[in-house]
Amino acid sequence: MRAPLTRAGPTPGVYSYSGTGTERIPVPPKSQSEEPGIPGTVVRQAGGCSEFRLDFSDFHWQSWDYCVRDGTLASPTRAGYYNWDFVAFHVDDTSTFVCRPAVTAVSGRIVPGTSHAVACTGSNNHLSIGPVFMRGTSILVRSVDITIGSHVLAAVLVAEQVTFSGGQSGSNVSDTWFSIATGLPLRGTWHTTVSTASPVGTSTLDARGNFTLGSVTPRS
């Protein structure tokens, strides 16, 4: 067990990440890939919170709000965006999830095996599919040191597994390594499968990717 470190949140700015990824849907058939360079933007918000957003490509981004409360890093909201260009037309959608209570990302005390419930309700724009319910578990797997450039950072690996029901069905699994000192995600992997009804039949998104921080110093 490691004693909690003070986390004031990551320094605002644009961080350089690298990674790979693919996205596929069968109806209509389409695939696209993630960019090798992935900007990660941190924007400071009120009340000790920050928004962290990864732009995987021009067609896909994900974001999380992280708040520091008594040495614990928690995420009350998260969102994602996809845009599919079929030349003759395009389909884009932004999903936003509100989690109550906020999902614990990094506990105030680092105890491997600690689990926390994930319970979030999502809405979509521009898909008219009704509310989507995200349910699952976030587990603090272990603490580890990660080297970024010349810096060795104390980190924790958090594994999250959730399922979707309601307007969409499917699952998401992710592993994220967070800096204990700041809460900044240092690296991660994810795999999402989500089925959505459409006028031409059910279309199931299969998307997966990874990201790794290249420098601890952001661009202002």
C-alpha positions as CSV (number, residue, x, y, z in Angstrom):
1,M,0.0,0.0,0.0
2,R,1.3,3.4,-1.0
3,A,0.3,6.6,0.9
4,P,-1.6,9.1,-1.3
5,L,0.3,11.9,-3.0
6,T,-1.1,15.4,-3.4
7,R,-2.7,15.8,-6.8
8,A,-3.5,19.3,-8.0
9,G,-4.3,18.0,-11.5
10,P,-2.2,18.1,-14.6
11,T,-0.7,21.3,-16.0
12,P,-3.0,22.8,-18.7
13,G,-1.8,22.6,-22.3
14,V,-1.4,20.3,-25.2
15,Y,0.5,17.1,-24.6
16,S,2.1,15.0,-27.4
17,Y,1.0,11.4,-27.5
18,S,1.5,8.7,-30.1
19,G,-0.6,5.6,-30.8
20,T,-2.4,3.5,-33.3
21,G,-6.0,2.4,-33.8
22,T,-8.7,1.2,-36.1
23,E,-12.5,1.7,-36.4
24,R,-14.9,-0.5,-38.5
25,I,-18.6,-0.7,-39.1
26,P,-20.4,-3.2,-41.3
27,V,-23.5,-1.1,-42.3
28,P,-22.6,0.7,-44.5
29,P,-19.2,-1.0,-44.7
30,K,-16.5,1.4,-43.7
31,S,-13.1,1.4,-41.9
32,Q,-10.7,4.2,-40.8
33,S,-7.5,4.4,-38.8
34,E,-6.2,6.6,-36.0
35,E,-3.4,9.1,-36.5
36,P,0.1,8.2,-35.3
37,G,0.3,11.6,-33.6
38,I,-2.4,12.2,-30.9
39,P,-2.7,15.5,-29.2
40,G,-4.0,15.4,-25.6
41,T,-5.4,18.6,-24.4
42,V,-5.9,19.6,-20.7
43,V,-8.2,22.5,-19.9
44,R,-8.5,23.6,-16.3
45,Q,-12.1,24.0,-15.1
46,A,-13.6,25.4,-11.9
47,G,-13.6,23.5,-8.6
48,G,-10.4,21.6,-9.0
49,C,-11.5,19.9,-12.2
50,S,-9.9,19.5,-15.6
51,E,-11.0,18.3,-19.0
52,F,-8.7,15.8,-20.7
53,R,-9.3,15.2,-24.4
54,L,-7.5,12.9,-26.9
55,D,-8.0,13.7,-30.6
56,F,-7.2,10.3,-32.2
57,S,-8.0,11.6,-35.7
58,D,-10.2,14.2,-37.5
59,F,-13.0,11.6,-37.2
60,H,-12.7,10.5,-33.5
61,W,-12.0,12.1,-30.1
62,Q,-12.7,11.1,-26.5
63,S,-12.7,13.3,-23.4
64,W,-13.0,12.9,-19.7
65,D,-13.6,15.4,-16.9
66,Y,-11.3,14.7,-13.9
67,C,-11.7,16.3,-10.4
68,V,-9.4,16.1,-7.4
69,R,-11.3,15.6,-4.1
70,D,-9.4,14.9,-0.9
71,G,-6.5,13.2,-2.8
72,T,-8.8,11.1,-4.9
73,L,-9.1,11.6,-8.7
74,A,-12.7,11.0,-9.9
75,S,-14.4,11.4,-13.3
76,P,-18.0,12.8,-13.3
77,T,-18.5,13.0,-17.1
78,R,-17.0,11.6,-20.3
79,A,-17.7,12.0,-24.0
80,G,-16.8,10.7,-27.4
81,Y,-17.2,11.7,-31.0
82,Y,-17.2,9.8,-34.3
83,N,-17.7,11.0,-37.9
84,W,-18.1,8.7,-40.8
85,D,-17.7,10.1,-44.3
86,F,-19.4,8.1,-47.0
87,V,-18.7,10.8,-49.7
88,A,-22.3,11.1,-50.7
89,F,-23.2,11.7,-47.1
90,H,-21.7,11.6,-43.6
91,V,-22.9,10.5,-40.2
92,D,-21.5,12.1,-37.0
93,D,-22.5,11.6,-33.4
94,T,-21.3,12.9,-30.0
95,S,-22.2,10.8,-27.0
96,T,-22.0,12.3,-23.5
97,F,-22.2,10.3,-20.3
98,V,-22.9,11.6,-16.8
99,C,-21.7,9.3,-14.0
100,R,-23.3,9.4,-10.5
101,P,-21.4,9.0,-8.4
102,A,-18.3,10.2,-10.2
103,V,-16.2,7.2,-11.3
104,T,-13.1,6.9,-9.1
105,A,-10.0,6.8,-11.3
106,V,-7.3,6.9,-8.7
107,S,-8.1,6.3,-5.0
108,G,-6.7,8.4,-2.3
109,R,-4.8,5.3,-1.0
110,I,-3.2,3.1,-3.6
111,V,-4.4,-0.5,-2.7
112,P,-4.1,-3.0,-5.6
113,G,-7.3,-4.9,-6.2
114,T,-9.6,-2.0,-5.1
115,S,-12.7,-1.8,-7.2
116,H,-15.3,0.9,-7.8
117,A,-18.7,0.7,-9.6
118,V,-19.2,2.5,-12.9
119,A,-22.8,3.8,-13.4
120,C,-23.3,6.4,-16.1
121,T,-26.2,7.5,-18.3
122,G,-25.5,8.8,-21.8
123,S,-27.2,10.8,-24.5
124,N,-26.4,11.2,-28.2
125,N,-26.3,14.0,-30.7
126,H,-27.2,13.4,-33.6
127,L,-28.5,9.9,-33.2
128,S,-32.1,9.6,-31.9
129,I,-31.7,6.4,-30.0
130,G,-32.8,7.2,-26.4
131,P,-30.7,7.0,-23.3
132,V,-27.7,4.7,-23.1
133,F,-26.8,3.0,-19.8
134,M,-23.1,2.2,-19.0
135,R,-22.5,-0.2,-16.1
136,G,-19.4,-2.0,-14.9
137,T,-16.3,-1.9,-12.7
138,S,-13.1,0.1,-12.4
139,I,-10.2,-1.8,-10.7
140,L,-6.9,-0.5,-9.5
141,V,-4.6,-3.2,-10.7
142,R,-1.2,-2.2,-9.4
143,S,1.3,0.6,-9.0
144,V,4.3,0.8,-11.4
145,D,7.0,3.3,-12.5
146,I,6.8,4.5,-16.1
147,T,9.6,6.2,-17.9
148,I,8.7,9.2,-20.2
149,G,11.8,10.6,-21.8
150,S,14.2,11.3,-18.9
151,H,11.5,11.2,-16.3
152,V,10.5,8.3,-14.1
153,L,6.9,8.7,-13.0
154,A,5.0,6.8,-10.3
155,A,1.8,5.5,-11.9
156,V,-1.2,3.2,-11.3
157,L,-2.8,0.9,-13.8
158,V,-6.6,1.1,-13.8
159,A,-8.7,-1.5,-15.7
160,E,-12.3,-0.7,-16.6
161,Q,-14.9,-3.0,-18.0
162,V,-18.3,-1.7,-18.8
163,T,-21.4,-2.8,-20.8
164,F,-23.9,-0.7,-22.7
165,S,-27.7,-1.1,-22.7
166,G,-30.7,0.9,-23.7
167,G,-30.4,2.9,-26.9
168,Q,-27.1,1.0,-27.7
169,S,-25.7,-2.3,-26.7
170,G,-22.1,-3.5,-26.4
171,S,-19.0,-3.2,-24.2
172,N,-15.8,-1.3,-23.6
173,V,-12.6,-2.5,-21.9
174,S,-9.7,-0.2,-21.2
175,D,-6.4,-0.1,-19.4
176,T,-5.1,3.3,-18.3
177,W,-1.9,4.2,-16.5
178,F,-2.4,7.4,-14.5
179,S,0.3,9.6,-13.0
180,I,-0.1,9.4,-9.2
181,A,1.2,12.9,-8.8
182,T,-1.0,14.7,-11.3
183,G,-3.7,12.3,-12.6
184,L,-2.5,12.7,-16.2
185,P,-3.0,9.6,-18.3
186,L,0.4,8.3,-19.3
187,R,-0.6,5.5,-21.6
188,G,-3.7,3.4,-22.4
189,T,-5.4,0.8,-24.5
190,W,-9.1,0.4,-25.3
191,H,-11.5,-1.8,-27.2
192,T,-15.1,-0.8,-27.9
193,T,-18.0,-2.7,-29.6
194,V,-21.3,-0.9,-29.8
195,S,-24.4,-1.9,-31.8
196,T,-26.8,0.8,-33.0
197,A,-30.1,0.3,-34.9
198,S,-30.3,2.1,-38.2
199,P,-32.8,2.3,-41.1
200,V,-30.6,-0.2,-43.0
201,G,-30.1,-2.6,-40.1
202,T,-28.1,-2.9,-37.0
203,S,-24.5,-1.5,-37.3
204,T,-21.9,-2.6,-34.9
205,L,-18.8,-0.4,-34.3
206,D,-15.6,-2.2,-33.5
207,A,-12.9,0.2,-32.5
208,R,-9.6,-0.3,-30.7
209,G,-6.5,1.7,-30.1
210,N,-3.6,2.7,-27.8
211,F,-1.8,5.9,-26.8
212,T,1.5,6.7,-25.0
213,L,2.7,10.1,-23.7
214,G,5.8,11.4,-25.4
215,S,6.7,14.3,-23.1
216,V,5.7,15.4,-19.7
217,T,5.9,19.1,-20.8
218,P,2.9,20.4,-22.6
219,R,2.7,23.1,-25.2
220,S,1.1,26.1,-23.7
